[in-house]
Amino acid sequence: MDNDAILSMAGVRLTLVGGSGPVEVLRGVDFRVARGEAVSVVGPSGSGKTTLLMVAAGLERPDAGRIQAAGVDLGNLDEDGLARFRRGMVGIVFQGFHLVPTMTALENVALPLEFAGARDAFARAAAGLSAVGLAGREGHYPAQLSGGEQQRVAIARAFAPRPALLLADEPTGNLDQETGARIMDLLLSLRAEFGATLVLVTHDPALAGRCDRLAHMRDGVLHATGPGEGPA
């Protein structure tokens, strides 16, 4: 595998069973992301984009192929090892925010830090909320925040452990265009500030074009990649 890449996939295949039977979601994917890159993955619904992120994070195990992320061969890890890998190396931002509704913004951001055993979890969480423009909102629950604010909390949570690799699955999909553009600004600025690598799944060509490179997914296969415009 490529030791210079933060993420490297070779011949990755995955079949999932749906209501109509087994579906080969990933069909021999080869994918390389260099350290510090921002890469967008675009393609029609059902093409395998989200599943690509899930196997990169170790949330789904492929049927075949090899995945190396942040220097770790995911195939060599058991479930506990994969959980430790995610806590220390990977941040994930979902379209649906995935905040814990009974926890405040501060508690949501502190959660992965507490799992990692950080003694300064709440101080770091407060700093993270400040970095995303939510200072003074620490005590608010998700239901008390707008969609854009909830996504900023989710981004602060993802960046809190200082991950080497950030995986973002349609992070602006539930937001209006203006708020989505601001969320993309935030992702790119934090990625630059912390030296993280970003893999972004999006249906929005304008957002995709702001990454360094575009990868096109179709029918479970990653096709030709091309340059983006880079951060705007």
C-alpha positions in Angstrom: 0.0 0.0 0.0 1.0 3.7 -0.4 2.6 4.9 2.8 2.5 8.5 1.6 -1.3 8.5 1.4 -3.6 9.2 4.3 -6.2 6.9 2.7 -5.5 4.1 0.3 -7.9 1.5 -1.0 -7.1 -1.3 -3.4 -9.7 -3.6 -5.0 -12.4 -2.9 -2.3 -15.6 -4.8 -2.8 -18.7 -4.8 -0.6 -22.1 -6.5 -1.1 -25.0 -5.5 1.1 -28.4 -7.3 1.4 -31.4 -5.1 0.7 -35.1 -5.7 0.4 -34.7 -7.0 -3.1 -31.7 -9.2 -2.4 -27.9 -8.7 -2.4 -26.5 -5.6 -4.1 -22.8 -5.1 -4.9 -22.4 -1.6 -3.6 -18.6 -1.3 -4.1 -17.2 -3.1 -7.1 -13.4 -3.1 -6.9 -12.7 0.5 -5.7 -9.1 1.9 -5.9 -8.8 5.2 -4.2 -5.8 7.2 -3.0 -6.0 10.5 -1.0 -2.7 12.3 -0.2 -2.1 13.8 3.2 -3.6 17.3 3.4 -5.8 17.0 0.4 -9.4 17.9 0.1 -11.2 15.5 -2.2 -14.8 15.5 -3.1 -16.7 12.4 -4.2 -19.6 13.0 -6.5 -22.1 10.8 -8.3 -25.8 9.9 -8.4 -27.8 8.6 -5.5 -27.1 4.9 -4.8 -23.7 4.9 -6.5 -21.9 3.9 -3.4 -20.5 7.3 -2.1 -21.7 7.0 1.5 -20.6 3.3 1.6 -17.2 4.4 0.5 -16.9 6.7 3.5 -18.2 4.0 5.8 -15.5 1.5 4.8 -12.9 4.2 5.1 -14.0 4.8 8.7 -14.1 1.1 9.5 -17.8 1.3 10.1 -18.4 -1.3 7.3 -16.0 -4.2 6.6 -15.4 -4.9 2.9 -15.8 -8.4 1.5 -12.5 -8.0 -0.4 -9.7 -5.6 -0.9 -7.5 -3.7 1.4 -7.9 -0.3 3.2 -5.1 1.6 4.8 -6.0 4.8 6.7 -3.6 7.1 8.6 -1.0 4.4 8.4 -3.3 1.6 9.8 -4.3 -1.5 7.9 -8.0 -1.7 8.9 -8.2 -5.4 7.9 -5.8 -6.2 10.9 -8.1 -4.6 13.5 -10.9 -6.2 15.5 -14.0 -4.2 16.5 -12.3 -2.7 19.6 -9.3 -1.7 17.5 -11.5 -0.1 14.9 -13.3 1.9 17.6 -9.9 3.1 18.9 -8.8 4.0 15.4 -11.9 6.1 14.9 -11.5 7.9 18.2 -8.0 8.8 17.5 -7.6 9.3 13.8 -11.0 9.9 12.1 -13.7 12.6 12.4 -17.1 12.1 10.7 -19.7 14.7 9.8 -23.1 13.4 8.8 -25.9 15.0 6.8 -28.3 14.5 9.7 -26.0 16.0 12.4 -26.3 12.9 14.7 -26.2 15.0 17.9 -27.3 13.5 21.2 -30.6 15.3 21.8 -30.4 15.1 25.6 -26.9 16.6 25.7 -26.0 20.3 25.4 -23.8 21.5 22.6 -20.8 21.5 25.0 -21.5 17.9 26.1 -21.9 16.8 22.5 -18.5 18.2 21.5 -16.8 16.8 24.6 -18.2 13.3 24.1 -15.4 11.9 21.9 -12.8 13.6 24.0 -14.2 11.9 27.1 -14.2 8.6 25.3 -10.6 9.2 24.5 -9.8 9.9 28.2 -8.9 13.6 27.8 -8.9 15.3 31.1 -9.5 18.7 29.5 -12.4 17.5 27.4 -14.8 20.3 28.4 -12.2 23.1 28.0 -11.3 21.8 24.5 -15.0 21.4 23.7 -15.6 25.1 24.6 -12.7 26.1 22.5 -14.1 24.1 19.6 -17.5 25.7 19.8 -15.8 29.1 19.9 -13.8 28.2 16.7 -17.1 27.5 14.9 -18.7 30.7 16.1 -20.9 29.2 18.8 -19.3 30.8 21.9 -22.2 31.5 24.3 -24.3 28.6 23.0 -22.6 25.9 25.0 -25.6 25.2 27.2 -28.1 25.0 24.4 -29.6 21.6 23.4 -29.8 20.6 19.7 -33.6 21.4 19.6 -32.7 24.9 20.6 -30.3 25.4 17.7 -30.9 26.0 14.0 -29.9 23.5 11.4 -26.8 25.4 10.6 -25.9 25.7 14.3 -26.4 22.0 14.8 -24.1 21.2 11.9 -21.4 23.6 13.4 -21.7 21.7 16.6 -21.2 18.4 14.7 -18.2 19.9 12.9 -16.7 21.0 16.3 -17.2 17.5 17.6 -15.6 16.0 14.6 -12.5 18.2 14.9 -12.2 18.1 18.7 -9.9 15.0 18.8 -7.7 16.7 16.1 -8.2 13.8 13.5 -5.8 13.2 10.7 -8.7 12.3 8.4 -12.1 14.0 8.2 -15.0 12.3 6.4 -18.0 14.4 5.6 -21.2 12.8 4.1 -23.4 15.4 2.5 -22.8 17.9 5.4 -24.8 20.6 3.7 -27.7 18.4 2.5 -30.2 19.5 5.1 -29.3 23.2 4.8 -30.3 26.1 2.6 -27.7 27.2 0.0 -26.4 30.1 1.9 -26.0 28.2 5.1 -24.4 25.3 3.2 -21.8 27.6 1.7 -20.9 28.9 5.2 -20.6 25.3 6.5 -18.2 24.6 3.6 -16.2 27.7 4.4 -15.9 26.4 7.9 -14.9 22.9 6.9 -12.1 24.2 4.6 -10.8 26.7 7.1 -10.6 24.2 9.9 -9.1 21.6 7.7 -6.3 24.1 6.8 -5.9 25.2 10.4 -5.4 21.7 11.7 -3.7 20.1 8.7 -6.4 17.5 8.3 -7.3 15.7 5.2 -10.9 16.0 3.9 -13.0 13.6 1.9 -16.3 15.2 1.1 -19.3 13.4 -0.4 -21.7 15.9 -1.9 -24.3 16.3 -4.6 -23.6 20.0 -5.0 -21.1 20.7 -7.9 -20.3 24.2 -6.6 -19.2 22.7 -3.2 -17.4 19.8 -4.8 -15.4 22.2 -7.1 -14.0 24.0 -4.1 -12.0 20.9 -3.2 -8.5 20.2 -4.6 -9.8 17.2 -6.6 -13.0 15.5 -7.7 -13.6 11.8 -7.8 -16.7 10.4 -9.7 -18.6 7.4 -8.4 -21.0 5.5 -10.5 -22.5 2.0 -10.0 -20.0 1.2 -7.2 -17.0 2.1 -9.3 -14.7 5.1 -8.8 -14.1 6.6 -12.2 -11.7 9.3 -13.4 -10.7 12.0 -11.0 -10.0 15.6 -12.0 -8.8 18.8 -10.3 -11.2 21.1 -8.4 -10.7 24.8 -7.9 -9.2 24.4 -4.4 -10.5 26.5 -1.4 -12.2 29.7 -2.5 
